[in-house]
Amino acid sequence: MIRPDYIQFKEFYHYGIPRRSGRYLWGSGDRPFQSASPALSVYNTAAIKEKTITPDIKESAKESNSKLFGLENRLKSLESIERKINKKEIENGKTEKEAAESILDSVRYTTISDTKNFVSSYEKFKNSMEKKGYTETECKNYFELFNRGIVKHKAVQSLFETKDGFKFEVQFQTPESQHAKTKKIPLYEERRKVGIDDKRARELESEMEKLALEIPDPPRIDEIKSHSSKNLKHSNEIEVKFKMTNEIYHHGIIGMKWGVR
């Protein structure tokens, strides 16, 4: 029940049984002012950090002759963060707190550089960010990983870290890879549905691979080396994303239980 005298302050409180799950956004039972959910904490932190990071991203993009794409989506939505936390809890056996702390793309950016100068644009962008005090802690060269048959898309994706340890994602695309990514989205969304027919799933994976095959590799692309401070393995990346069970679970919101064959 929402008490009418609280409405004028635009604050809502949850009354009823004492807090158990930790997912009441504004508090519960005897502690209406308890701390917000981990998802909301991630979102609020991202919203604050983004205000400082975005001007530097814009400047580095300009210095590297790159264009920013989808800048209006740089902040991951609260609903998306909540879903990702639930997925990590089930998929990796993490606690809610651990899952929240492992989200590294609550703030994300995409740059587009022409194919011919892609590698030099990436290098200029990275150097520009490093001069501003950021550190590239991880880089995945999906062009190279695709050519090795490990993933089904092409791009370069990096994690950068601020001086105070906040991590965010930057994707580096060519015009062709970004176009393919846009066309791939409906295929990917259909492919990840629970209970999809095996034959249809293989068809969708084949279509996604064909899109990637049409993307030309930038000159010197092998000079961008994949690396990670966590020494992450890429070999099972597609398996984790695509091998799903038909089980539906309820954990704050409805989500999917994912697994690896």
Residue pairs with C-beta under 8 A, 6 or more apart in sequence:
1 15
2 12
2 13
3 13
3 15
6 12
6 13
11 26
12 26
13 26
13 27
13 32
14 24
14 25
14 26
14 27
14 28
14 32
15 28
15 29
15 32
16 28
16 29
17 28
17 29
18 28
18 29
18 30
18 31
19 27
19 28
19 29
19 31
19 34
21 252
22 37
22 38
22 96
23 37
23 252
24 34
24 37
25 36
25 37
25 40
26 32
26 36
27 33
27 34
28 34
35 41
36 44
37 82
38 85
38 96
38 97
38 99
38 100
39 78
39 81
39 82
39 85
39 100
40 78
41 100
42 81
42 85
42 100
42 103
42 106
43 75
43 76
43 77
43 78
43 81
43 106
45 106
45 166
46 75
46 76
46 106
46 107
47 75
49 107
49 162
49 166
49 168
50 74
50 75
50 107
50 168
52 162
53 107
53 162
53 168
54 71
54 74
54 109
56 129
56 132
56 134
57 68
57 109
57 129
57 170
58 68
59 128
59 132
60 124
60 125
60 128
60 129
60 132
61 67
61 68
61 111
61 125
63 124
63 125
63 128
64 111
64 113
64 121
64 122
64 123
64 124
64 125
64 128
65 113
65 114
65 117
65 121
65 124
66 111
66 112
66 113
66 121
66 125
66 172
67 111
67 112
67 113
68 109
68 110
68 111
68 112
69 110
69 111
69 112
69 173
69 178
70 110
71 109
73 108
74 107
74 108
74 109
75 106
75 107
76 103
76 105
76 106
76 107
76 108
79 253
81 100
81 103
81 106
82 252
82 253
83 253
83 255
84 99
84 103
85 96
85 99
85 100
85 103
86 99
86 251
86 252
86 253
86 255
87 255
87 256
87 258
88 94
88 98
88 99
88 102
88 103
89 95
89 96
89 99
89 251
90 249
90 251
90 255
90 257
90 258
91 240
91 257
91 258
91 259
92 99
92 102
94 102
104 159
104 167
104 168
104 169
105 168
105 169
106 168
107 168
107 169
108 168
108 169
108 170
108 171
109 168
109 169
109 170
109 171
110 170
110 171
110 172
110 173
110 178
111 121
111 125
111 170
111 171
111 172
111 173
112 173
112 174
112 175
112 178
113 121
113 122
113 172
113 173
113 174
114 121
114 174
114 175
115 174
115 175
115 176
115 216
115 218
116 218
116 219
118 172
118 174
118 218
118 219
118 221
119 218
119 219
119 220
119 221
119 223
119 224
121 172
122 156
122 172
122 224
125 170
125 172
126 136
126 158
129 136
129 160
130 136
133 162
133 163
134 160
134 161
134 162
134 163
135 160
135 161
136 158
136 159
136 160
136 161
137 159
137 160
137 161
137 167
137 228
137 229
138 158
138 159
138 227
138 228
138 229
138 230
138 232
139 156
139 157
139 158
139 159
139 224
139 225
139 226
139 227
139 228
140 156
140 157
140 158
140 226
140 228
140 234
141 156
141 221
141 222
141 224
141 225
141 226
142 151
142 153
142 154
142 155
142 156
142 157
143 154
143 155
143 156
143 217
143 218
143 221
143 224
144 221
144 222
144 224
144 226
145 151
145 226
145 234
146 152
146 153
146 154
146 212
147 217
150 234
150 235
150 237
150 238
151 234
151 237
151 238
152 205
152 208
152 209
152 212
152 238
153 177
153 180
153 181
153 184
153 208
153 211
153 212
154 177
154 180
154 212
154 215
154 217
155 171
155 172
155 173
155 177
155 181
156 171
156 172
156 224
157 169
157 170
157 171
157 172
158 169
158 170
158 171
158 172
159 167
159 168
159 169
159 170
160 167
160 168
160 169
160 170
161 167
162 168
173 181
174 215
174 216
174 218
176 214
176 215
176 216
177 215
180 211
180 212
180 214
180 215
183 211
184 208
184 211
187 204
187 207
187 208
187 211
188 204
188 208
190 196
190 200
190 204
191 201
191 204
191 205
191 208
191 242
192 241
192 242
192 244
192 256
194 244
194 245
194 246
194 248
194 256
195 246
201 242
205 242
226 234
236 260
239 260
239 261
240 258
240 260
241 258
243 258
243 259
243 260
243 261
244 256
244 257
244 258
244 259
245 257
245 258
245 259
247 256
247 257
248 254
248 255
248 256
248 257
249 255
249 256
249 257
